[in-house]
Amino acid sequence: MTEPKLPLHLPLRTERLVLRRFEAGDLDAYHAYHSLPETARFLPGEAKSYTKSMESVGKYANFVFEKEGDWICLAIEAADSPGLLGEVVLKWLPGCGQAEIGWSLAPEARGKGIATEAAGALLQLGFGELRFHRIEAKLDALNTASAALCERLGMRLESTQVDKWHYKDQWATEVVYAILEHEWKARHAG
């Protein structure tokens, strides 16, 4: 397995979006949606305070790598209109050939295909430039919008883990979706 090499070729561009490093100017928009209970519902921890939002944006802007593995978190904005719409994240343990993908959007960006487009670009990065073999998404089973997004990306439901201790310090059902490099490439051949 070839280890991912950083820095990456950023920003990533799709038909409608730019995926880029976070900047200090993203803080207020990031906090606006991460402070909402409906955003925090399916993310680790509670709704973020302004201080916690500031810490997160600082780490994302500098691609700070932590002891539990390496990761990148990219800001999502519309190509024709600057302003933070959300983020996509890819994290991995060095040497294992696999990664985990996740996303979060501001309420006004939801339901427009933005997360699907952004996550697709990150899968392309993961299987292309970063050369992963497998990428998975772990979701709360109640997060039906993210499950549908995984299916649109061609990911398959691999497991349902009932009453697993949850990142919200409670019992919950977790589902795992995944796609392999050759499956992704076959979907996007030509």
N, C-alpha and C positions, 0 to 999 in steps of 0.2 A: 504494500500500500504506500503510495506516495503521499507524504504529509502535505496538507494545504499550505500554500505559500502566500504570505501577506507582505506588502499591501496588495490588495485586489485592484482590478481595473474598475474604478468607480468614477462617476456614478453609473448605475445600470439604467438603461432606457427601454421602455416598452412603447407600444402604440400610444398610450395615454399618460404614462407615468414616468417619473424620475425617482429612482431609489438611490439615496445618497447618504453620506455621513450626517449624523445629527450635528446641529450647530447651536450655540448658546441662544440664538433667537427663536429656537423651537420650544423653549421652556414653557411659555404661557399656553401655547396651543396643546402641548403634551399634557400639562397639568389639567387643562380644561376637561379632557376626556378621561384621564386616569384618576381623577378625583371623583368620578361618577360611580355609584354603586353598581350600575348595570355593566360598566366596563370591568370593574374589579371582580364581578361575580365569577368569571371563569379564569382569572389570573391569580397567581400566588399572592397572598397577603390581602390586606384591606385596601379600600380606596386610598390613593396616595395623598399625603400632605404635600404642601408646596416644597418643603425641605426634601422629602423623599423624591419628588419629581426632579428637583434640581440635582440630586445625587445621580439619579438614573440618566438624565440627559448628559451629565458630565462624563459618566462612564461610556455611554454610547458614542459620544463625540470623539472620544480618544481610543475607542476599541480596546478598553481595558480587559485583559484576559484574567480569569479567576482560576482558583485552584481546582474547581470541579471540571475544568476543560476550557476549550477555546470557543469563542462565539463572535458573531457579528450581529449587530442590530442596525438596520437601515431605515431611515426616515422615508416615508412615502409622500410624494407631492404630485399634483397634476402637472403634466408637461407644459400646459398653456397657462397655468395660474399658480405661482408660488404660494406655499403655505402648507403646513403639516396636516396630512390626512390620517396618518397612522404610522405603524411600523411593522416590519417583518424581521424575524430573528432566525438565525441558524446557529446551533451549538453542537459541539462534538467533543469527544474524548480523543486525544491524539493516538494514532496508531490502530484504531479499530475499524476504519473504513465506513463508519455510519454516522449519521447526524440526526438531529431532531429540529423540526421547523415549527414556527408559531407566528402569530399575527395578532394585531389589535388595531381597531379603527375608531376614529371619532364618529359619533352617532350620525352626523350629516353625510359621512362617506359610506355608510353601510347600505347593503342592498343594491349596489351599482356595479358589481363585478370587480371592484378595485382590489379587494383582498385576493381574489382568484388570480388576477393579472399580476399582482406583486408577488404572491407566493409562487406562481409559475416561473417568474423571472429568477427567484431565489433557488428554485429547484434546478433550473437551467445552470445557474452558477455552481450549485452543489455538485451536479453530475458532470459539468463541463470543466471549468477552471479548477475547482477543488477536488474533483475526481473521487467522489464518494461512491460506494457500492450500493448503499441503502439509506433512505431518508424516511423518517417516521414522524407522525404527529400523535401526541397523547392528549386526549380530550376528556373532559367530564361528559358522561353520557347524556346529560341534559343540554349540552351545547350542540343542538341540532343544526344550527347555521354553520358551524365549523365542520361538522360531519359532512354536510352537503358540499361544502367547499372541497374537502378532501376527495370526495367522490368525483367532483368536476375535474379535479387534477389527475384523476386516474389512480388514486391511491385505493388500496383495498383494505377492508376491515379485517384485521388479523386477530384481535382478541378483545374480549369483554371481561374485565376483572371486577367482580361484584364485591362490594363492601371492602374496598382497598382504603387504607389510611390515606387521607387526602391532604393536599397542600393547604387546605383551609382548616386543618385540625378537626376533621370530622370523617365519618365513613361515607364513601361515595363510590359510584360505579365509574370506572375509567375504561375508555375504549382506545385502542391503538390502531391507527391506519398507517400503511407503509407503501412504498413503491421502490423498486430496484432500478439501478442505472439502465439496464438493457430494456426494461419496460418503458421507462421515460423516453429513451432514445427511439424506441419503436413507435411510440405515439407521435413523435415529432420528426420522424424521418421525412426528408424532402420538404 
